[in-house]
Amino acid sequence: MIQIKDLNLDIKGHLILSDVNMTMREGKIYGLVGNNGSGKTMLMKCICGFVRPTSGEVSVNDKVIGRDVDYIKDTGIIIENPGFIPYYSGMKNLRMLAEINGKVDRTQIRETMEICGLDPELKLPVKKYSLGMRQRLGIAQAIMEEQSILILDEPMNGLDKEGVAAIRGLLLKMKEEGRLIILASHNREDIDILCDDVFEVEKGKIRKVNL
């Protein structure tokens, strides 16, 4: 469970987030909608622990980010553009990332790539990937360790219709498995199909909206 209490974020005198209060539970997909610059991405960064709020707190399973733990644990993340070593293949990039935690082996990485529509045998360096391929690789790195929480900022970016349908199906399956998923998207269809609860972020303030 993620709880956000009285969160405010001020950067150089500019109020980015104001009095944000939310509770998010496992087995649900939560949608964040709003214009560019509304505060959606910064809210995700605060939840992850990448940005510290000016006041208030974020807690995950009763552990306060920035006090009890530095960063959110057991979480797959896509925020902005996923970064990879450009001259390595997708498989090699994921293998190197997997070595950090040692939770998944080569077979599991291969299976994840295939689920995301990528060929694990492809030797093409990531710098030559299309936008859609790079996005699929970003999704693969976010889910390969079967994390209980997913935080996904525009995960469908650059995907074709077939890719969008596949990733939607994957996220719905993960919700059924009891994961907690936070999704930001400009695509209303993604929000309508996937999300249980939707929150609009506007000028740093957040409110729940009806589907």
Phi and psi in degrees as a GROMACS rama.xvg file:
@    title "Ramachandran Plot"
@    xaxis  label "Phi"
@    yaxis  label "Psi"
@TYPE xy
-111.634  129.062  ILE-2
-123.258  131.253  GLN-3
-117.033  122.998  ILE-4
-122.217  118.848  LYS-5
48.0942  45.2427  ASP-6
-81.498  130.062  LEU-7
-130.504  142.217  ASN-8
-133.65  118.466  LEU-9
-119.649  125.176  ASP-10
-121.787  114.428  ILE-11
52.6159  43.6264  LYS-12
80.9914  2.67549  GLY-13
-107.891  120.087  HIS-14
-76.6731  112.02  LEU-15
-90.9465  -42.3486  ILE-16
-132.269  139.442  LEU-17
-132.857  116.93  SER-18
50.3198  53.2758  ASP-19
-85.2366  126.968  VAL-20
-132.876  122.582  ASN-21
-148.863  151.072  MET-22
-130.39  126.377  THR-23
-127.051  134.445  MET-24
-120.146  161.099  ARG-25
-65.0231  154.791  GLU-26
79.6619  18.1433  GLY-27
-138.006  154.843  LYS-28
-112.532  124.639  ILE-29
-108.443  127.156  TYR-30
-99.6786  138.535  GLY-31
-114.848  124.583  LEU-32
-125.064  156.896  VAL-33
154.485  163.956  GLY-34
-69.5596  162.12  ASN-35
-57.3457  135.4  ASN-36
83.9508  4.43179  GLY-37
-75.6712  -20.9683  SER-38
119.665  -0.0547954  GLY-39
-60.1037  -50.5934  LYS-40
-66.401  -38.8294  THR-41
-66.036  -35.2133  MET-42
-62.8175  -43.956  LEU-43
-61.0341  -40.1084  MET-44
-66.0206  -35.7941  LYS-45
-66.2018  -41.7832  CYS-46
-61.0878  -40.7057  ILE-47
-72.5786  -24.6631  CYS-48
96.5135  6.13661  GLY-49
-74.3587  -28.012  PHE-50
-128.534  132.043  VAL-51
-89.2733  130.675  ARG-52
-66.9852  154.205  PRO-53
-68.5662  -38.1238  THR-54
-152.227  167.116  SER-55
83.061  -175.406  GLY-56
-151.233  158.646  GLU-57
-119.685  127.207  VAL-58
-123.522  141.621  SER-59
-123.844  116.332  VAL-60
51.0887  46.6128  ASN-61
68.7721  11.519  ASP-62
-107.488  123.046  LYS-63
-80.0436  126.136  VAL-64
-68.7478  129.505  ILE-65
91.9054  -10.5136  GLY-66
-122.12  -60.3744  ARG-67
-81.6459  -35.8147  ASP-68
-138.136  150.723  VAL-69
-73.55  -40.3185  ASP-70
-137.865  159.663  TYR-71
-62.7214  141.631  ILE-72
-105.949  161.598  LYS-73
50.2451  48.809  ASP-74
-135.703  133.356  THR-75
-95.6082  134.649  GLY-76
-133.522  133.72  ILE-77
-128.149  112.571  ILE-78
-130.809  124.256  ILE-79
60.1499  -141.86  GLU-80
-90.3911  120.248  ASN-81
-59.5865  134.69  PRO-82
-100.2  132.129  GLY-83
-135.09  161.285  PHE-84
-73.5989  114.15  ILE-85
-66.3214  -27.1986  PRO-86
-94.6744  5.30279  TYR-87
-102.284  156.25  TYR-88
-70.9484  167.08  SER-89
-59.8966  -43.6724  GLY-90
-60.1271  -46.1555  MET-91
-65.2126  -39.3041  LYS-92
-58.4181  -47.0914  ASN-93
-67.7994  -36.6889  LEU-94
-62.1577  -41.672  ARG-95
-65.3057  -41.2816  MET-96
-64.4924  -39.5645  LEU-97
-64.7015  -27.6706  ALA-98
-66.8825  -21.5911  GLU-99
-61.9484  -47.2743  ILE-100
-102.145  -21.6057  ASN-101
64.9863  31.8928  GLY-102
-93.8211  -24.742  LYS-103
-127.882  150.589  VAL-104
-104.326  -178.293  ASP-105
-59.8277  -39.1916  ARG-106
-62.963  -43.014  THR-107
-66.324  -36.0695  GLN-108
-65.2019  -44.0975  ILE-109
-58.5976  -45.5377  ARG-110
-62.5273  -39.9365  GLU-111
-65.2278  -42.2968  THR-112
-61.2035  -42.5151  MET-113
-65.1584  -40.2791  GLU-114
-59.3553  -35.6859  ILE-115
-87.443  4.64309  CYS-116
84.5202  24.7822  GLY-117
-115.347  149.333  LEU-118
-91.4585  112.08  ASP-119
-65.0467  -17.0601  PRO-120
-87.1711  -7.35303  GLU-121
-67.3922  124.65  LEU-122
-90.5753  -1.80778  LYS-123
-57.7799  129.752  LEU-124
-67.3221  151.118  PRO-125
-59.6738  -29.8689  VAL-126
-62.818  -18.6681  LYS-127
-101.083  5.12452  LYS-128
-69.3052  148.469  TYR-129
-72.6539  168.062  SER-130
-58.2596  -42.1208  LEU-131
-64.6969  -41.7436  GLY-132
-63.4397  -42.2321  MET-133
-62.9787  -38.8409  ARG-134
-66.9961  -40.5568  GLN-135
-61.3173  -38.9396  ARG-136
-66.4733  -38.0264  LEU-137
-62.4175  -40.6162  GLY-138
-65.321  -41.4049  ILE-139
-59.1253  -43.642  ALA-140
-67.4606  -29.1277  GLN-141
-75.0082  -25.8137  ALA-142
-112.942  -7.06977  ILE-143
-66.14  -23.6654  MET-144
-96.7305  12.132  GLU-145
53.4432  48.2927  GLU-146
-66.1798  152.093  GLN-147
-80.8248  -17.1509  SER-148
-126.569  137.67  ILE-149
-124.555  132.336  LEU-150
-122.892  109.416  ILE-151
-125.525  113.778  LEU-152
-98.4987  107.909  ASP-153
51.8184  57.0019  GLU-154
-68.6565  -18.2313  PRO-155
-89.4211  0.889931  MET-156
-53.9175  124.529  ASN-157
81.911  -3.04086  GLY-158
-83.4979  144.76  LEU-159
-79.0017  177.582  ASP-160
-58.8214  -40.3597  LYS-161
-64.4757  -41.8123  GLU-162
-65.7718  -41.9582  GLY-163
-60.3616  -46.1465  VAL-164
-61.1547  -41.4676  ALA-165
-65.5696  -43.7437  ALA-166
-70.9394  -36.3041  ILE-167
-58.9522  -46.5219  ARG-168
-60.6434  -39.599  GLY-169
-64.4162  -43.4922  LEU-170
-66.5581  -39.0693  LEU-171
-64.6993  -37.9767  LEU-172
-63.6413  -41.288  LYS-173
-66.7576  -35.7151  MET-174
-61.5164  -43.4395  LYS-175
-62.8425  -27.1594  GLU-176
-79.0943  -4.55616  GLU-177
99.0374  14.9588  GLY-178
-80.5668  157.393  ARG-179
-103.874  122.667  LEU-180
-124.73  129.641  ILE-181
-112.54  126.673  ILE-182
-131.006  124.96  LEU-183
-106.273  131.758  ALA-184
-153.257  143.591  SER-185
-88.4731  -6.32908  HIS-186
-90.9846  112.276  ASN-187
-62.0989  -32.4837  ARG-188
-65.3424  -40.0205  GLU-189
-57.4672  -47.2941  ASP-190
-63.0089  -46.5113  ILE-191
-63.5632  -41.6085  ASP-192
-76.189  -37.8959  ILE-193
-97.9299  -33.7252  LEU-194
-92.8645  139.792  CYS-195
-85.0424  -40.7081  ASP-196
-132.385  142.675  ASP-197
-126.501  136.347  VAL-198
-124.001  130.933  PHE-199
-95.311  130.2  GLU-200
-106.298  123.622  VAL-201
-141.974  118.444  GLU-202
52.1736  40.6606  LYS-203
84.2727  -9.22028  GLY-204
-101.097  152.835  LYS-205
-128.165  138.318  ILE-206
-142.95  147.769  ARG-207
-77.2878  138.02  LYS-208
-120.692  155.977  VAL-209
-81.3919  142.037  ASN-210
